[in-house]
Amino acid sequence: MSLVPPLVLASASPRRLELLAQVGVEPASVDPADIDETPGKDETPRRLALRLAQEKAAVVAARRPDAFVLAADTLVAVGRRILNKPEDEAQARRMLALLSGRPHRVMTGVAVIAPQGDKWGGRTASRLVESRITFKRLTAQETDAFIASGDWRDAAGAYKIHKTAGAFVTDLSGSFTGVVGLPLYETLSLLEGLGWRRPA
């Protein structure tokens, strides 16, 4: 019986690990890629999310040619404006004000690279998953309570949909797990399409 190559997650996100665990997938290791995430000139949020996922996967695959490498990148956008992780409370408040009462998009790029060698060939596959979300109009009290909760920290767009901000969502079209950080259906499809199988 041939051994299944290990799966390496090219991300330090605990949310992505939790999502994989939710469907019984445990990476052999976590190896975050450290890359420049600056958008290119006139680069759209969609293209940026997919490019960053592909570049993260490529960086880690160069270090781990024996493994399946999985990488992802999640962006929150209002129009062409990208909302990154806020650096402080004031920035988080500005983001919430922008999201309040209006729709926005969450894009997650996913990239997988197979192991090198004759059997796997280092093949690559990637996909962009886009979801559309609408927040209720937030009151000053709701904003204050949310900021006090600290859930805005370390979150693109200043919120995590699976936590307190879930109560703000009036409509979601797309992938809930993609908004959290890793669209599970698409991720497993990419992995299995390249020949990855769960270890027996």
N, C-alpha and C positions, 0 to 999 in steps of 0.2 A: 504494500500500500504506500503510495507516494505521500510525502509530507506536504501539508498545506503551508505555503509561505506565510510569514507573519503579516499582520495588518498593523500599520503604523499611522497614527493620527497626527497630522502636521498642524496641530492647534493646541494652545494651552487653555482653551475654553472649557470650563467644567460643565457647562450646559451641553456641549456637544458630546462629551463623555456620558453624561446622564441620558441623553437621547439614544445613543447607541445601546446603552445598558437596558433601556426600555424595551428593545427588541432582541435582547439576548446577545448582543455583539460586544465583545471586550477586546479592544486593541491590545496587541502584545506590548506596545510602548507608545509613549507620547513624545513627539519630537517637534516642537514648534519651529516654524520658519521665521526668521527675522529678515523682513524685506522692507523696502521703501514703498509705502502705500500712497504716495502722492499721486493724485490724478494727473493724467496727461492733458495736454492742451486740447480743449474741446471734447474730452472724453466723457461720455455719458455715464450715469450711474450703473446702467446695465452692463456696459462694456467693462467698466472698472471692476465691478464685483466678480465677473467671470475671469478677467485677466489676473486679478490678485489671487484667486483660488488656484489658477493654473501655475502661476509663478511660485506660490508656496509649495505646491506639490512637487514641482521640478527641483526646487532647492533641496527638499528632504529626500527625494528619490535619488539625487546624486550622492547623498550620504548613505542611503539604504537601498542599494540596487537589488538586494535579495528579497525585498518586501513589496507588498501592495501598500501604496501610500495614498491616504485620503486627506484632502485639504478642502477648506471652505472659507468663504468670506461673506459677511452679511452687511448690507448697507441700508440705511433708512433715507428716503429721499422725498422731498416736497418739490415737485417739478424737477428741475435739474439741480436743485440745491441739495447737497448731501449733508445729513446730520450725523456727525461723528460722535464719539463718546464725549460727553461734556467734561470740561476740566474743573468746573466748580459749580456751586449752586446757582450763581447768576446765569451762567450759560445754560444750565439745565432748565431754569425758569423760562428763558427765551425760547428754547426748543419746545417746551410744553405749550407755550402761548401760540407757537406756530402750528402745532398739531391740533390744538383745541378746536373742536367743531368742524373739522374738515378732513378730507381723505388724504392719505399718503401711501407711499409704496415701500415695501420691504423686499429687497432683492438679495438672494443668497446664491452665490456661485459655488458649485461643487466640482471638484476635479479629482480624478483617480488615475494613478499610474501603476501599471503592472510591473512585476519584477523583470529584471533583465534576463537574458538567456534564451535558448532556443524554444523552450516550451511556452514562455509568456511573452517574450519579445519586447518588453518595455512599452507595451501599447498604452495609449492614453485615451481618456474619455472625460467629457465635461458637460455640464448643463447649468443653465441659469433658471432659477425658480423665482417667479415674481408674485407677490401677494399684494392685495389692496386692502387697506384698513381705514376705517373711519372712527375717530374718537368723538365722544359726546363733547358738548361745550363745557369746559371745566370752570368751576367756581373758584374764587380766590381761596376759599377754605379747603377745597379739594386739592388745589395746587400746593398750598402750605403743608397739608398733611402728607402729601406724596413726597415733597422735598424732605420733610422731617423723617420719613421712613428710610431714606437712603437708597431706595430701589433704583434711583437714577444713575448711581455710580456704576462704572464699567459696563455701560450699555449704550449701543448706538441709538441715537435718537432720544436718549435719556429715559428709556423705559424697557422693562422686561415684560412681555405679554403674559408669561406664565406666573407672574407675581401680582403685586397690587394693581398695576396698570390694566390688568385683564378686566377690571370693572369699568374701565373707560371705553371699551370697544363696543360700538353699536353695530358694526358690520365688518365682516372679514371674508374676502374672496381669495381663495388660494390655499396655501399650505400652512397650517398652524405650526407644524414642527419646523418649517422653513423660516418662519418669523422668529421662532425661538433660537434658531441658529444652524439647523441641519435638517433639510427635508428628507425624511426617512425613506419614503417610497422611492424617490429619485436616486438617493444615495445607494440603496441596496440594489437597485436596477443597474446602476453604473458598475458597481463592484462585481455583481454576478455576470454582467455582460462581458467583463474582461477575464472571467474564469475563476474569480474568488469564490471559495466555498467555506461555509462554517466548519471549523475543525470538529471532527467526530468526537 
